């Protein structure tokens, strides 16, 4: 029996005139945008934890829905197998090529660490068979180092070396499984890697612990020949008040400080950006500017709420600017657009999962079209070229070549007088962006 009987065939592309809510209006997987298809540009991925494991629970209330696969079978492994069957049915009917998971999403914990590992290995065998039969791939895997109470004080940054060892062993096994399943990336997200009060925290010690943990992972990656990209996902807070990977700039500084910069790229999430007090496009461009934008968690937050609401992306300004940055850097390589998003608590029917993903996929497809048109027209690039043209010759050129001195700057001002104010044309550019959004 199918878990999603309301959708009998893969979601079709019917164009923007369609009134069918179970059809794409803009996402045409085979449509060429430049030299690549939409599917190749966007590389959509479903987040196992929200879509398959989500139950509508939030910090103020119990679960609000029960999925059929949540109650299948007689024990946790039976339910895990049913959930994976439901997952691949959903992936195929939605028409995505990738998925992502935490180790504890696909396999339950056992009474011992050895049993937990065995559970994960058994579920990985099932996942491998389903990947082979469907052609669906693993975009990335990761380890859940935040749910278990042993990680209350952190995992890699725990003050207890025993906890550190458990986290390291868990990551080793998660990397093994990701490698076995052909994962194209592996993500580190330090949900508990931070602190609540400086009164019980040795900040420098915890930074060094975290760096050693990541170096251990890099060494192991080399040892087993895992070719996937290591990614770090920044987030400023929640559940920890001060997380060590606060935002893209902080994370990059940490990687440089501890000689890890060559081994990692960033997985940028829209909702994490806004929690950090930034825009999504700011975090993307900070990472992209230094060649470290590796993948994206596609969602959005509610600016009137102070927590990680993980809503599906629908804002065309956001998706257009995101794709503009991604296109300008030549794409995401082995990364993709993972829907780290969940349906709202009252969205209790399984069909709501399709409506949510279709909306997000269409929003990014439109963003791709808009961004491609912006790049092809070249108006924004021409504006930037003119805006910074004074650095292409004379004293400006000396600055960029590292040859200018303070004495030369003083001489330049004496000879040329005070600089004249000029317009930034912000309103003109915002109006221009509006013209591309149809």
N, C-alpha and C positions, 0 to 999 in steps of 0.2 A: 504494500500500500504506500502511495506517495505521501510525503509529509506536507507537500504544497499542492494539493489538488486544484486549487483555484487558478494555477498557472500550468497549463498542459504542455506548452511549447516554449522554447526560448523567447525572451522578450524581443519583439521585432522593432525595427526602425520604421516609423510611418511618417515622419516629417512633422513640421510645426502646425500643419493644418489638421492633424489627427486629434480626435476627441477621446481616444482610447487612453485611459489612465495607466494601462499596462503596456505602453509602447513608448519608445524613445522618440522625442521630437527633434533632437539635435545630435545625439550621439549615434553616428553612423560608423560602425567600427572599421569599415573598409574604405571610407572616404579619405582621399589623399589631401593632406595639409602639408604643402611643401613636398618633401621627398618621402615622407612617412605617412602611414595611415593613422587615423585617430586612435586606434587600438595600440599602435606602437608608441605614439606620443604619450598617451595617458596612463597606460599600464595600471588599470584599476585593480584594487585588491579589497577583499572583504575581511574585516576584522573578526576573527573567530569569537573573541571574548564578548563583544557586544551583541553581535548578530545571532550567534548560536547559544551563548551562555547567559545572555541578559534575561532578567526576569522582571524588570520594572522597579526593582527595589531602589530606594534612595535613603539618605541619612535620616529622613523623617517618616519612613514607612516601609512596611513589609512588601514582599513581591506582589505585583499587581496582575501578573499573568503567568500562566504555566504553559510552556510549549509541549507539544506531543512527545518530542524526543526527551524532554526532562523527566518523564514518568515511564519511559519504555524500559522493559526488562526488569530483572529482579535484584540486581546489585549495581554498584557504581561503574564497573567495567561494561556491563550490558548497556547502561545509559550512555557511556562514552562512545560505544560503537554505534548506537542509534543516532547520537548527535552527529557523528562524523558522516553517517549516511545522509542525514538531513542536510549537512553542510555542503556536500558535493552535489546533492540535488539542487540546492539553492544556487551554488556557483554556476552550474550548467544552465539553469533556467534564466538566471540573470545575464549570463553571457560574459562573465569576467574570466580572466586567465590566471589570476593570482589570488592567494589568500595568505594571512598571517596568523600566528598563534603564540601564546605563552605556553610553556610546557604543561602547566597545570590546567590549561583550557582543554587540552585534548585527552589528558589522562589524569585520573584521580590519584591522590597521595595514598600510599599504603601504610601499614603499621610500622614498617621500617624503611630506611632509605633504600635498601636493596629492592624491596617490593615496589617502592615508588618508581625506581629506575626500570624494573621489569614491566610495570604497567605502561610506562612511556614507550619502551621498546616495542611492546605488542601493538600499541596504537600506531606507532610509526610504520610498522609493517602493513597495517591496514591502509594508512594514508598513502604509502608508496604504491600499493595496488590500485587505489582509486585515482591517484595522479596519473599512473600509466594508462588506465582505461579511459580517462577523460581528457588528458592533455593539459590539465590544470597544474600550475606550478606553485611552489612555495616562494613568495617574495621575501619573507624573512621569518625567522623564529626568534624567540627570546625566552628568558627565564623569569618566572614570577618570584621576585625577591622582596615582596612587600606584604602578601596576604597572611602568611604563616606568622603566628605570634612570636616565634623565635626572632623575627626581624623587627621587633618593636623598636630596637635601638639602632637600626640600620643593618645592612648586610655586609658589604665590603667595608663600611665605615663603623661597624659595631665595635664597641670597646672590648668585646669578648672574642678572642682569637678562635674559639671553638665555633662560634657563629660564622666568622669569616670563612673558616674551613668548610662549613656546610654550604655556604653560598658559592664558594669556589667549586666544590664538587658538583653542585647543582648546575652551575654554568657550564662546566665541562660536559656534562651529560646533555644539556640542551644544545650545545655546539655540535656534539656528536650526532644528535638526531637531525639537526638542521643540515649538517653536511650529508648525512645519509639520504635525506629527502631532496637534495639538490637545491637547497635554499640559496638564493642569490645575494642575501645579506643576513647579518645577525645584528640585532639591536640590543643596546644597553640602556635601560631606563631606571634611574635610581630613585624610585618612589620614596624610599625611606633613607636615602643617602643625604642627610642634612642634619639639622639640629633644631631644638626648641629653645634652649637657653644656653648661653655661654658659660653658665655656672657649672655645668657638668660636661663641658665639651672642650677637648684639646683640638682646636681647629686645625693647626698645622699637622698634628699626628694623623687626623682623619683624612686630610688631603693626601698625605703620603701613603696611607693604607689603600686608599682608592686607586692611586696611581700604580701601586704594586699589584693590585688586583687586576687592573687592566693590562699591565705588562705580562702577567701570567697568562691571561687570555690570548694576547698576541703571540706569545711563545708557543702556546698550544695550537693555535691556528696554523702556524708554520709547521709544527711537528706533524700534524695530520694531513696537511696539504689542502686545507679548506681555502677555496679561492674566492669565497663571497666577501663582500665589503662589510667591515665593522662600522656600525652606526651608533651614535649617541643621541638621545632625544632630550633636549633641554626642557625644563619646567621649573618655574620659580618657587612654587609652594603647593601645598595640598597633596598628600597629607602632612608633609613636614613643613614647618614654618619657613625655614631657611634651607632650601635645597642647594646642593653644591653645583648643580648644572642649571643655574637660574635662567639663563638665556643663551643665545648663540655666542655673543661676545665673551661672556664669562666662561663658557665651555671651551671655546677656542683658546682662550688665555691659559686655562688649566692644561689643555693638551700640549701647548707650546712649553709651558713651565716644566712639565714632567716628561718631555721627549717622546710624546705619543702622537704628535700632529701628523706624522706620515702614515699612521695606521688607521685613522678614523675619519669619517665624514659625519655630517649631522643629519638627523631625521627631524625635520621641522614640523611642528603641529600648530595649526591656526589658533586653537583655543589656548594653548600654552603661551603663545605669543601675547594674546590679549591679557592673560593673567599676569604676565610680566610687565604690563604697561606699554607694550609695543603693538604695532600693527603686524599682521601676518606677513605683508610684503617687506616690512623692515627686517624681520628675522630671516626671511628668504634671501634678501640681498646681502645681508651681513655674511651669511654662509657662502653665498655664491661668489662674492667679491674676492674671496681667497681660495676658490676652487673646492669648497668643502660642503656644498649642498648636495647631499646624496639621495634623499628620499623625502616624502611628504606624508604626514598624517592629515588627511583632508576632512576637516570638520569646521565648526564655528562655535563660539560661545555666546551667551546672552550677556550683553554689557550691563544689564541691570541686576545681574546676579553675580555673586562673588566666588563662584566655584566652577569647576570644570564640567560644564553641562553637556559637552560632546554632542552637539546637534549636527544634523546633516547640512552640508554647505549649499546655500541657495543664492548668496550675494554675488551678482555678476561683476561688480567692481572688484571684489576680492578675487574671484577666480580669474578674471581677465588680467589683473596685475600679477597674480601668481604665475600664470602661464607665460606672461610677457618676460618675466625674469627667467623662468625655466627654458623658454625658447632661446633667449639671448645667450644662455650658457651651453646651448646645444643639447638640451634634454637632461634626463636624470640618470642616464646610464643604466646600471643594474637596479636602480631604485624605481619607485612608482608612486601612485596616489592611493594610499590605503585609507579606507573609510573607517577611521577610528571614531565612529559615531554610533549613537543608539537612538532608537525610536523613543518617543516620549512615554511617560508612565501610563497614560490612558490609551495608548495605541496598542491594544491588546490582541489584535488579530494578526495572523502570520502574513496576510497579504500586505499589511502595513510595512513590513520589511522590504517588499518590492517597491512600494510607492516611494519610500525613503531613499533607497539606492538609485532608483530611476531619476529622481529629482536631483540628486547629487551628481550623477553621471552626466545628465543633460546640462547642469550648471557649469561643469568643467569643460564639456564639449563646446558650449557657447563661449566660455572664457578662452579656449584654444583658438576658436575662429576669430574672435575679437583681437587677441594678441597677435595672431599671424597677420591680420590686416594692418595693425599698427606698425609692425615691423616692415612689412612690404612697402607701405607708403613712406616710411622713413622720416615722417615729420618730427617725431619726438627725438630721434637720433640727430637730426639736423639741428634741432633746437639746442641739444646738449653740446654738440660740436661747436656751435657758435658761442654758447655760454662760457665755455672754457677755452676759447680760442687764444686768449692772451698768454696761455701757457705753451703755445706752440712756437713762439719766437721771442727774441729779446730776453729781458730779465726773467720772464716766466719760464722760458725754455731752460735757462740756467738753473732755476729752482728745481725743475723736474729731473734734471740731469745730476742734481746734487752738487752743483758747482757754485751756487750763490753763497755770498757771505753777508753778514750784517752790515759790513762797511759798504758793500755794493748796493744793498737795499737803501741805505741812507743816501748814497750818491744818486741813485735812481730818483728818489723823491725830490731831492734838491733840483735835479734837472727837469723833472716832469711835473712837479707841483702835486697838489692834493688829488686823490682819485675822485671821480665824479659818480654820484649815485646812479643806479640803473634799475629797471624793473625786473622782477623775477617772473612775471607773466603767469603767476599761479592760476588765476581765474581763467585766463585764456586756455591754459593746458587742461584744466578741469572741464571746461566747456568742450574742448576738443575730444577728450576721452568720452564724454557723453555722446558725441556724434557717432562713435564706433559701436555704442551699445544700443542695439535695435530691439 
